[in-house]
Amino acid sequence: MPTRHDFDARLLGGAALFGIGWGLSGYCPGPAVVSLPGLSWPLVAFLVALVLGWWIPRQVAPSH
């Protein structure tokens, strides 16, 4: 079980970006991957944004 109960700007910002991306594209990560056989431009745009959203913070954040 999680032991942290605080909300910080990174958590709220990430949740907001996830929700905005989901609302604009109509996809969340699981259904987007399952939809790969019916590849479309909106799906490609979502997947590119998904990968960049995962990769960029790992390049910017200090390593632990």
C-alpha atoms as a printed R data frame, in Angstrom:
   type eleno elety resid chain resno      x      y       z
1  ATOM     1    CA   MET     A     1  0.000  0.000   0.000
2  ATOM     2    CA   PRO     A     2  1.221  3.529  -0.722
3  ATOM     3    CA   THR     A     3  2.550  5.373   2.288
4  ATOM     4    CA   ARG     A     4  2.597  8.889   0.795
5  ATOM     5    CA   HIS     A     5 -0.555 10.961   0.995
6  ATOM     6    CA   ASP     A     6  0.704 14.303  -0.307
7  ATOM     7    CA   PHE     A     7 -0.123 15.842  -3.659
8  ATOM     8    CA   ASP     A     8  2.618 17.834  -5.348
9  ATOM     9    CA   ALA     A     9  2.762 19.864  -8.544
10 ATOM    10    CA   ARG     A    10  4.384 17.024 -10.512
11 ATOM    11    CA   LEU     A    11  1.601 14.593  -9.626
12 ATOM    12    CA   LEU     A    12 -1.190 17.050 -10.347
13 ATOM    13    CA   GLY     A    13  0.463 18.299 -13.548
14 ATOM    14    CA   GLY     A    14  1.045 14.779 -14.831
15 ATOM    15    CA   ALA     A    15 -2.534 13.772 -14.042
16 ATOM    16    CA   ALA     A    16 -3.839 16.877 -15.810
17 ATOM    17    CA   LEU     A    17 -1.713 16.239 -18.903
18 ATOM    18    CA   PHE     A    18 -2.807 12.598 -18.978
19 ATOM    19    CA   GLY     A    19 -6.464 13.629 -18.767
20 ATOM    20    CA   ILE     A    20 -6.112 16.312 -21.424
21 ATOM    21    CA   GLY     A    21 -4.337 13.905 -23.781
22 ATOM    22    CA   TRP     A    22 -6.935 11.234 -23.191
23 ATOM    23    CA   GLY     A    23 -9.766 13.697 -23.819
24 ATOM    24    CA   LEU     A    24 -8.240 15.148 -26.979
25 ATOM    25    CA   SER     A    25 -7.216 11.845 -28.527
26 ATOM    26    CA   GLY     A    26 -9.882  9.530 -27.205
27 ATOM    27    CA   TYR     A    27 -7.203  7.012 -26.226
28 ATOM    28    CA   CYS     A    28 -5.593  5.927 -23.026
29 ATOM    29    CA   PRO     A    29 -2.392  3.830 -23.150
30 ATOM    30    CA   GLY     A    30 -3.925  0.338 -23.004
31 ATOM    31    CA   PRO     A    31 -6.536  0.762 -25.740
32 ATOM    32    CA   ALA     A    32 -4.002  2.694 -27.840
33 ATOM    33    CA   VAL     A    33 -1.659 -0.306 -27.907
34 ATOM    34    CA   VAL     A    34 -4.545 -2.676 -28.661
35 ATOM    35    CA   SER     A    35 -5.613 -0.362 -31.528
36 ATOM    36    CA   LEU     A    36 -2.248 -0.687 -33.325
37 ATOM    37    CA   PRO     A    37 -3.626 -3.005 -36.052
38 ATOM    38    CA   GLY     A    38 -6.008 -0.216 -37.130
39 ATOM    39    CA   LEU     A    39 -3.262  2.409 -37.257
40 ATOM    40    CA   SER     A    40 -4.507  5.946 -37.906
41 ATOM    41    CA   TRP     A    41 -2.904  9.397 -37.732
42 ATOM    42    CA   PRO     A    42 -4.590 10.326 -34.435
43 ATOM    43    CA   LEU     A    43 -3.340  7.049 -32.940
44 ATOM    44    CA   VAL     A    44  0.193  7.680 -34.224
45 ATOM    45    CA   ALA     A    45  0.123 11.206 -32.767
46 ATOM    46    CA   PHE     A    46 -1.044  9.844 -29.418
47 ATOM    47    CA   LEU     A    47  1.619  7.122 -29.337
48 ATOM    48    CA   VAL     A    48  4.384  9.603 -30.214
49 ATOM    49    CA   ALA     A    49  3.181 11.939 -27.447
50 ATOM    50    CA   LEU     A    50  2.954  8.998 -25.053
51 ATOM    51    CA   VAL     A    51  6.534  7.912 -25.710
52 ATOM    52    CA   LEU     A    52  7.848 11.479 -25.520
53 ATOM    53    CA   GLY     A    53  5.943 12.046 -22.281
54 ATOM    54    CA   TRP     A    54  7.617  8.977 -20.827
55 ATOM    55    CA   TRP     A    55 11.100  9.647 -22.227
56 ATOM    56    CA   ILE     A    56 11.578 13.429 -21.775
57 ATOM    57    CA   PRO     A    57 11.167 13.524 -17.983
58 ATOM    58    CA   ARG     A    58 13.739 10.760 -17.650
59 ATOM    59    CA   GLN     A    59 16.228 12.888 -19.569
60 ATOM    60    CA   VAL     A    60 15.534 16.040 -17.555
61 ATOM    61    CA   ALA     A    61 15.107 14.621 -14.042
62 ATOM    62    CA   PRO     A    62 18.199 14.045 -11.931
63 ATOM    63    CA   SER     A    63 19.067 10.376 -11.488
64 ATOM    64    CA   HIS     A    64 18.724  8.831  -8.093
